[in-house]
Amino acid sequence: MRKFQIRGWFVLLAVVSLVGAACGAEPTTQTPGTSETAEQDLLARIQEDGVLRVATDQKYKPQSFYDTKDETWKGFDVEVATEIANRLGVDVDIQHHDWVTDVTAGSWNDRYDMNVGSMTVTTEREELFDFTPAYYYTPASVAIHEDNTTVQDIGTDLDGKKICVGGGTTYEQFLNKTLSIPGYTFDFTIDDAQIVPLETDTDALDQLSLGDGVRCDAAITATPTIDQYITDGGPIAGVGEALYGEPLAVAFDANSPIDNASLVAAVSAIIDDMHADGTLSELSETWYGEDITVV
């Protein structure tokens, strides 16, 4: 009986010691297997995890699109993102995210690391995002249905017309006459447009293709997007000269919960290198048939 009592006291003391040690321990939020540096610096975490998470749009051919036939991501933006990941020494994880309600809304809350989605550097967006130098430049143009015969002068014939655009795009801002890009000036030639915002630029062209004036009288998007839509058999046509040109850059969440300054700097240096060694020009020739990586 006494031996049992002594053992019991030893067990009790051991339990009390363990509880006391646990109560006195410093709390930790570190994820097992994750270094303290990686928790505080996004680039360090990406390199530790070996994966770069990139948001883009799966319905923006030829910039980025998901080919359901072979279940792969393709496009100019996709190849640019892949090359950036390669030069960082990590794999790339391409993700589709809604342009209006997700990407351009900002405050991504660490759901992805950056956007390679042909985002124009506007004055308004500079409040929400950090940008690399522009990796290419696109002209914005007007498309009409192939049966249309009334729109010939885009400076006058589109006044008061229904125009389809991707919501939250520079094309919508152009029609609202609010577009502001640092270093650029604009001639807002279209007056009193009836703006029809759609989820994506492709949706805008899809609505236009339903017939002349059925859903809209014209659409505005990047010239390469119009050209690709026509190549794929869409019943539309480009009309007039480009409305304006715009610089497109890789974007990062300015309100990232994890410090991304080193990632912005690293990717910016990679973009400069890709310009210098001709990689961006080569990719542009492949996807657009011309080099639009210079102003």
Number of C-alpha atoms within 10 A of each C-alpha: 5 7 7 8 10 11 11 12 11 11 12 11 12 12 12 12 12 11 12 11 11 11 10 9 9 7 8 6 7 11 9 6 8 12 13 13 12 18 16 14 17 23 25 19 19 20 16 15 14 14 17 26 18 23 25 25 24 23 17 20 22 20 25 23 20 20 13 8 6 7 8 10 17 17 21 23 27 25 18 22 25 20 20 22 23 13 13 20 14 18 19 19 15 24 16 17 18 15 20 16 12 12 23 20 15 19 17 18 12 14 13 19 23 26 26 26 26 25 22 22 24 19 13 13 19 14 12 17 22 19 24 20 17 22 23 20 19 22 16 22 23 23 27 28 26 16 13 15 9 10 19 13 11 17 15 12 13 22 15 14 18 19 27 30 30 24 20 17 22 24 27 21 14 20 20 16 16 13 19 17 18 11 7 12 11 14 10 15 14 19 16 12 15 17 20 18 19 19 17 23 25 20 17 25 29 19 23 27 26 15 18 19 18 12 17 24 24 29 30 28 26 22 21 19 22 27 18 17 20 16 10 9 8 18 19 25 18 19 16 13 13 16 22 17 18 21 22 22 23 27 28 25 27 19 17 19 14 17 18 22 15 13 19 21 14 16 22 20 14 19 22 15 13 19 18 11 10 12 15 25 19 17 20 20 14 13 18 19 11 12 17 17 21 13 11
